[in-house]
Amino acid sequence: MSVSRRSVLTTAAGAAASFATSTPPATAADSRLPAPTLRALRSAADHAVERLRTVAPNVTAFPVGTRFEKWVYSQNGDWVGGFWPGTLWMAWLYSKDDDFRAWALASARKLAPRQYDTGTHDLGFLFYPSWVTAWRLTGDDTWRNGALQAADSLIQRYNPRGRFIRAWGALTDQRNAGRVIIDTMMNLDLLAFASRQTGDRKYLDTAVDHARTTRRFFPRADGSTPHVYDFDPDTGTPIGPDTVQGYSPTSCWSRGQAWGIYGFTTMYRRTADPDFLSTARALADFALAALTPDHIPVWDYRAPQQPHDIKDASAGAIMACGLLDLSTTTGTPSYRDAALRLLTALSRTCLTTKSARADATVARCTRNRPAEDGIEISLPYADYYLLEGILRVLQPQDVDRAIDLSTL
C-alpha cells in the first residue's frame, strides 16, 4: 500500500474523530485512565459503532476480509463467522442501541448448521462470541443448546494418542490428521463452557489435554512459538514445528503468539493450573519485547525484514485483550499498561476514520503473508477484538456478562 493510500485509510497519530453516537456516561474505570487514552478509546469505539450502524443493515452473510475497503462475504461463515455477531454484541453493550442486538441475533441464527460441523477445530471461534454470548445476554436456551452441540462436534476431533485436537481436515482426511496449531487454544473455552453447563468433565478434560500438549511442545525457551506442530496421528509421536502463516518453522507469527497469550490465560482462569499461567506470561513477555516503538505488531516477529515489515493490527487487538485478562488475573499493572498502549496505538493509527467508503473499523491487517493473501486489509476479528479490548477497559462488567471473565 502506498503512503498516500494509507493516509486515506488511517488517522494521523493523535487525531480524533467525532461521531453522533450515544456515548455511555463516565464510569469509575474511566477515571483511572489518562485523558488522552480515554479520548482515543472512546473515539475508536464511537467510530466502530457508527461504521457498524451504517453497514450492518445491508449485511446478509459473514464478512471474511475486505477488498478495496468493502467486505467480502462467506455464506456459511468459514472460520470467522462468529466475529460479526460478536462485534454487533459489543456494539450493543457500548451503545445500548437495540438495533445491534437484533442484528446480532439474526446473524447468529445463520450459523445454526455449523453446530454439527466436525470438519473444523474453529467451533469456538464460531460459537463462543455468537451463541454463547447470545445465551448469556438473552437467557434463551436455544443458544445454549446450540453451543453445547458445537462442543460435541469439536471433541470428535480429539486424538487420544497424542492428546490434541487436530486443526484441519475432515475426520476421514489423513493428510492433516496430526497437525496442531496455536490458534486452537482459542477454541478451548467452548469446551470449558460445555463442562460448566452439563457437569460432564469430558469437555474440559479434552481442553486441558490439548492445552498441556500445546504447552509442552509449542513454547520455545524464549517464549516464542511456531504456528504449527506436527505429530504422527497413529502413535501421537511428536514430529516437530512447522508453519503455514508464519515466515518459517523457527519464526514467530504475531497473531499466533497473540492467540497463545489469550488462550493460555483463559485456560488458567478455567482450571487454576499454574502451568497455563506461566506459559501465558512467557508468551506475553516475548511479544512485548518484540514490539516496535509504534506498538503495532509486525506480522511475524522473526521475519527477515522486521522490525520494518508489514503490520498486523489484528494481532495487536487480540494481544491487548489477552494482556488485559493477564493483568487482572495476575495483578500485574505492567500488562494492563502495555494493553492500553496497544489499544491507543491501534485507535490512533489503524482505523478507517479517513475513508468514507470503508466497511470495516480497523485497517492495516495481514491475513496470510506467505500466501500473499490479504495484505493491508481489514479483518472481522480485528474489529471484534478492538471493541472487546476497549470495553474490557471502559465497561468490564458488560464484557463479563457477554463472555464470562470469572476465575476459579
N, C-alpha and C positions, 0 to 999 in steps of 0.2 A: 504494500500500500504506500502510495506517495505521501510526502509530508503534507501537501495541500489537501489530499483526501482525508487524511487523519484529522486535519484541523476542522473539517466539516463534521466528523463523527464524534469527536471528543471535546470535552471542555478544557480550557486552559487551567493550569494549576491555580486553585484558589477561587475559580469563578463560581458563581452561584446563579441558579435559575429560580424564578418564582412562578408557581402554578396555583390555579384556583382549586385547591383541594381542602377537604375537611381535616386539616392537621390536628391531631389529638392534642389536648392540653398538656402542659409540662408536668412531669412526674418527678418523684424523688430520684429516680435513676438519672433523669436529665440533669439534675442539679450537681451531680458529681462529674459531669463532663466539661471540659474546656469549651468555651463558647464557639470557637471556630470549628471544633469537631462536631458539636451538636448541630450547627448550621449546615455543615457538609452532609451529615447523615440525614437530617430532615429534608434537605433539598433533594437528595438522591431518592428517598422514599416517595416524596411528592412527585418527582419526575416519573418514577416507576408506576405509581398509581394512575397518573394522568395518561401515560402511554397505554397502559392496560385498558383504561376506560375507553380509549379511542379504538383500540384494536380488537378487544375481546368480543364485541357483538358480532363480528364477521368471521370469527374463528370456529370452524366446524370439525377440525381434526386436531392433530397434535404437532406443534412446532418441533422441528429437529435441528434447525440451524437456519441461517439466513443466506440469501443470495441477493446481491445488490440491495442489501438492507431490508429485504422483505422475507418473512418467514417462509420456509419450505416445510411441507407437512407430510406426516405419516398417518395413514388411516387407522392403523392398529396400535400406534404409539411407539413402535420399535422398542428401544430400551429406555427411552426418555419420557414416555407418556405420562408418568406421574407428576412431572415437574410443572406442567401447565396448570392443572387443577391446584397443585400445591402453591404455585405462585399466586393464583387467584384467592386462595385461602389467606395467604399472608397479606394480600392487599385488603381483604375484608377486615382482618384483625386491625390493620393500621387505620383504615378509613372509616370503618363501621358502615360502609355503603353496601346494602343488601343485594345490589346487582352482582357484586363479586361473589357473594355466597351462591346465588342462583347459577351463575356461570360455572363456578367450581363444581357444583353438584352435577350439572348437565354434562360437563366434560368428563368427570369421573365415571359416570354411567357408561360411557363409550368404552371403558377399559374392561367391562364385565367379562367378555370372552377370555381375556388373558389370565384369569384366575386359575384356569385349567392348563395353562401352558407349562409343560415340563421341559421345553426346549431351551430355556434360558435361566441363568442364575440371577437375572436382574429383577426378580419379582419384588424385592424390597424397594428398589427404585421406583417400580411401577405402582405398588400398592400402599407403601407407607405414607408418602406425602399426599396421597389422594384418598384412599379408602379408610385407612386407619385414622387420618386426620378428620375425615368426614364423620366417622363414628364418634370420635372424641368431641367434636363440636356440635353434633346434632343429636346423638344418642340413638339414632336409627340403627337397629341391629342388622339391617341389610348390609351395611358397610362392614361391620364387624365380621359377619359370616363370610363375606367375600374375601376379606383379608385372611381369614383362617384357611379358606380353601387354597388361596395362593401359597400360604405356608406349607400346606400339604403337598402342593405341587413342587415347591422348592426342595423339600427334604428328599424327594426322589432322586435328586442329583448328587446325593451324598455317596462317597466312595469309602466304605468302612475299612478297606485295606490300607489306604493312605490317610484316612481321616480328614478328608477335604471335600468341599463342594466343587464339582467341576464347573469351569466357567462357560465353555462354549460347546455348541453342537447338540443335536438331538441325542436322546439316551441310547439310540442304536448306532450312533456315529462314533467309530473308534478313533478317528483322526485326531480329535481334541480331547479324548477321554481322560487324559492325565494332565491337562492344563489348568493351572490355578493362577488367578490374577489378584493383585492387591485390591482392586475395585470391590471384590466380593465382601470385604469387610463391612461395606455399607449396606449390604443386603441382609446381614445377620439380625438386625433389630426386629425385622418382621417375625423371625423365629422366636426371639425373646418375648415379643408381644403375644404370640400364639401360646407359649407356655403359661404366661400370666393369665390369659383368658380361659384356658382349658384346664389348667392344673396338671397338664401332661408334660413331663420334663423332656420328652424325646426331642422336642423342637429346640429347646435351649441347649440340651446336651450336644446336638448336632452343631449348633452355632459355636459352642465352646470348643469342640473338637477342631472345627475349621480354624478358629482364631488361634488356637495353640499351634496348629500346623503352620499357619502363616507366620506366627511369631518365631517359630523355630527356624524357618528356612529363609524368610524374606529379609529381615533387617541385617545389614552389614555392621561391622564393628563401629563405624562412624555414624550410624543411624540412618543412612540412606537405604533405599530399597529399589529392586528391579520391578518392572511391570509384571513379569510372568515368572513362574517357577514350574518346571515340568517334572512329572512323576510317571513311573511305569504304572498304568492303570490296573494291571493284573496283579501286581505284587505290592504296590504302594511305595516301591523303592524310589528315593529322590534321584532325579537325573541332573538338574541344575537350572540356573537362572536363564531367562530369555526375555525377549521384549517383542511387542507389536507396535506400541505407540511411543515408546521411548527411543532414544538415539541408538542404544546398544544394550546388550545384557548387563554391562557393567555401569551403565549410566543411571540417572535418577529422574524419571519423568515426573514433573512437578505436580500434575493433577493426581497421579497415583500416590505420591507422597502425602498429598492433602487427604485423599480417601483414607489412607492409613492412620493419620492423626485423628481424624474424626471417628473412624470406625473403632479403633482400639480404645479411645476414650469412652465411647458408648458402651462397649463390651465391659469395660471396668465398672461403669455405673450399673449394669445389669447383673454383674456377678461378684463384685468386690474382689476380683482376682488381682493382686498387686502386680503380677507379671504383665498384665494388659496395660496397667497404668504406666509402668516403667517403660514399656515399649512406645506408648503414645508420647511420652516425654522425650525419648531418644529421637523419634522421628521429627517431633516439633523442633527440637534444638538444632538438628541438622538443617532443616528447611529455613529456620530463622537466620542461621549463619550464612546460608547460601543466597539470601535475598539481596538484590541490588538496592542502591540508595533510594530508588523511586518506590520501593516496596511493592512492585508488581512482579510476580514470579516470571522468569523466563520459562519456556515450555519444557525444557529439560535442564536441570541444574548442572549436568555434566556434558552437555553438548559442546562441540569444539568452539563454537562462536560465542558461547556465554562468557561474560555477562551481557554481551551486546546482541544477543539473539532475539528472535521474536518473542512476544509475551503471550501469556495465557491468563487473562483476567479471571476465568472460571476457577483456576487453581487458587487464586488469591481469595475469592469469595468462599470457597469450600474450606480453605485453611483458616480463614478468620472465624468461621463457625466452630471449627474444631478447637481452636485456641481459646475461644470464649468458654467453651464447655470445659476444657482442660483447666483453665484458670479457676472456674467455680469449683471444680472437683478437687483440685489440689490446694486451693487458697493461695495461688501464686500470682501476684499482681502483674508481673512482667509479661505473662502470656496474654492477659487482657490488654495491656498497653500495646503489645505487638498487634493484636487483633484490631484495635482501634486505629493504629497506623495503616494497616492494610485496608480497612473499610473506608478510611478517609481518603487514601490514595485512589482507590477504585472510584469513589464518589467524585473526586476532582478531575481525574484524568482518563477514565474509561467509560464514561456514559455517552449516550447518543443525544445529548441535550442540544447540540448544534445542528441536528438533522431533522427536518420536518417530515421526511419520508420513512424514517426508520421505524420498524415494528417493535424492536426489542429495546431493552433498557441498557444493557451492558454491551460494549464493543470490545475490541482487542482480544478476542478469544481465539484459541487454536484447538481444533478438534483432533486432527491426526497429522502431525507434521511429517513423519516418514512417508506417508501415502500422499502428501500434498493435498490433503482433503480438509478444507475448512481452515484457511489461514486468514487471520484478521477478520473474523466474522463474529456474529452473536450466537450464543447457545442458550437453550432454555434453562439449563441447570445453573448457568451464571446468574441469570435473572432471579431464579428461585433462591439460591444461597445468599445473594446480596441482600434480598429482603429478609430472609431468615436471620442473617447476621445483624442487620440493623435493628430488627425487632428484638433480638436477644439482648441488645443494649438498651433500647428505649422502652420496650414492653415485655420484659422477660416472663411475666406471669401469663401473658397471652400465648407466647411460644410454648410454654409448658402445657397449657391447655391443648394446644394443637398436636404436639409431638412427644410429650412426656419427657421432661428433663430430670425426673426423680433419680435418686441414688439409693442403693440398698443400704 
